[in-house]
Amino acid sequence: MLSPPLTASSLAAISDSNGAGERGKRGAFLINKRLFAYSPAKAPSGGISTDPVQGNVWLGTDEGVEIYSGGMGSLVGKILVPEEEEHSSSPVDKKFAGLDKMTGVSRVAFGGDGEAWLLGGERLWRIGFGGLAGSAVGGV
């Protein structure tokens, strides 16, 4: 079976191996690079985390977060975040008014009791997942 080529929208999985590598060198080696998941998002932001409750892989994108199963890499859910509202009341906002603002989610971090913290530009969201905080997100 042929795999699609790895692109900027691909998530790769890599195995590790202990033993002898090239020319008899001993140690840990990364082997078997393969496609784990493919993100349909225009621009994955690079914020990749694994949730400690279910082992799913969370990927920050320009729309929000895509959640992939940890075992198979299939898309199991999305969390969409609203675009940032324009406001220019402060001198700092006026100074940077011509610059592009970041959209979506750039980082995902996990707290206790099934909490996920999503960071996007100047915004921060806290959500519950995994059935521990009463959210439907973990059941997708």
C-alpha positions as CSV (number, residue, x, y, z in Angstrom):
1,M,0.0,0.0,0.0
2,L,1.4,3.4,-1.0
3,S,1.3,6.2,1.6
4,P,0.7,9.8,0.5
5,P,3.8,11.9,0.7
6,L,4.4,13.8,4.0
7,T,3.5,17.5,3.6
8,A,3.1,20.5,5.9
9,S,-0.4,19.2,6.7
10,S,0.9,15.7,7.7
11,L,1.5,14.3,11.1
12,A,4.3,11.7,11.1
13,A,4.8,8.8,13.5
14,I,8.2,7.5,14.2
15,S,9.3,4.4,16.1
16,D,12.3,4.1,18.3
17,S,14.7,1.2,18.4
18,N,17.5,0.2,20.7
19,G,20.4,-1.7,19.4
20,A,23.0,-1.5,16.7
21,G,22.6,1.1,14.0
22,E,24.6,2.0,10.9
23,R,28.3,0.9,11.1
24,G,27.7,-0.9,14.4
25,K,26.9,2.2,16.5
26,R,24.9,1.3,19.6
27,G,22.1,3.5,21.1
28,A,18.6,4.6,20.5
29,F,17.5,5.3,16.9
30,L,14.4,6.7,15.3
31,I,13.1,4.4,12.5
32,N,10.0,3.7,10.5
33,K,8.8,7.2,9.7
34,R,5.2,7.0,8.5
35,L,2.0,9.0,8.0
36,F,0.0,9.1,11.2
37,A,-2.7,11.6,10.3
38,Y,-3.4,14.2,7.6
39,S,-4.9,17.6,8.7
40,P,-7.4,19.1,6.3
41,A,-6.7,22.5,7.8
42,K,-5.1,25.2,5.7
43,A,-2.3,25.9,8.2
44,P,-1.6,23.6,11.1
45,S,0.1,25.8,13.7
46,G,2.5,23.3,15.1
47,G,0.9,23.1,18.6
48,I,0.7,19.3,19.1
49,S,-0.1,17.7,22.4
50,T,-1.3,14.3,23.7
51,D,-4.1,14.3,26.2
52,P,-3.3,12.4,29.4
53,V,-6.8,11.0,29.8
54,Q,-7.5,9.3,26.5
55,G,-4.1,9.5,24.7
56,N,-5.6,11.4,21.8
57,V,-3.4,13.8,19.7
58,W,-4.6,17.4,19.7
59,L,-3.4,19.6,16.9
60,G,-3.8,23.4,16.9
61,T,-4.9,24.9,13.6
62,D,-6.1,28.2,12.1
63,E,-9.7,27.1,12.9
64,G,-9.2,25.7,16.4
65,V,-8.1,22.2,17.4
66,E,-8.3,18.9,15.6
67,I,-8.4,15.7,17.8
68,Y,-7.0,12.5,16.4
69,S,-7.2,9.0,18.0
70,G,-3.8,8.1,19.5
71,G,-3.8,4.6,18.1
72,M,-5.0,4.9,14.5
73,G,-4.6,8.7,13.7
74,S,-8.2,9.1,12.6
75,L,-9.9,12.4,13.1
76,V,-12.3,12.0,16.1
77,G,-13.3,15.6,16.7
78,K,-12.8,19.3,16.2
79,I,-13.1,22.3,18.5
80,L,-13.7,25.5,16.5
81,V,-12.8,28.8,18.1
82,P,-14.3,32.2,17.1
83,E,-12.2,34.6,15.2
84,E,-10.9,37.5,17.2
85,E,-13.0,40.6,17.2
86,E,-11.5,43.8,16.0
87,H,-10.9,46.5,18.6
88,S,-8.5,49.4,18.5
89,S,-9.0,51.3,21.7
90,S,-5.5,51.2,23.1
91,P,-2.3,52.8,21.7
92,V,-0.7,49.3,21.4
93,D,-3.6,48.1,19.3
94,K,-3.3,51.1,17.0
95,K,0.4,50.6,16.7
96,F,-0.1,47.0,15.5
97,A,-3.3,47.6,13.6
98,G,-1.7,46.9,10.2
99,L,-0.2,43.6,11.2
100,D,-1.9,40.3,10.7
101,K,-3.3,38.8,13.9
102,M,-3.0,35.1,14.6
103,T,-6.2,33.1,14.2
104,G,-7.0,29.7,15.6
105,V,-5.0,27.9,18.3
106,S,-1.2,27.8,18.5
107,R,-0.7,25.7,21.7
108,V,-2.7,23.2,23.8
109,A,-1.8,22.4,27.4
110,F,-3.6,20.1,29.8
111,G,-4.4,20.7,33.5
112,G,-5.9,18.5,36.1
113,D,-9.4,17.0,36.2
114,G,-9.8,16.8,32.4
115,E,-9.0,20.5,31.5
116,A,-7.5,21.7,28.3
117,W,-6.1,25.2,27.8
118,L,-6.1,26.5,24.3
119,L,-3.9,29.5,23.5
120,G,-4.5,31.5,20.3
121,G,-2.8,34.9,19.8
122,E,-4.0,37.1,22.7
123,R,-6.8,34.7,23.7
124,L,-7.0,31.8,26.1
125,W,-9.8,29.2,26.4
126,R,-10.3,26.6,29.1
127,I,-12.4,23.6,28.2
128,G,-13.3,20.3,29.9
129,F,-12.9,16.9,28.2
130,G,-12.8,13.2,28.8
131,G,-16.1,13.2,30.9
132,L,-14.2,14.5,33.9
133,A,-15.4,18.1,33.7
134,G,-18.8,17.5,32.2
135,S,-18.0,18.4,28.6
136,A,-19.1,16.6,25.5
137,V,-15.7,17.0,23.8
138,G,-14.1,13.8,25.3
139,G,-16.9,11.6,23.9
140,V,-16.2,12.3,20.3
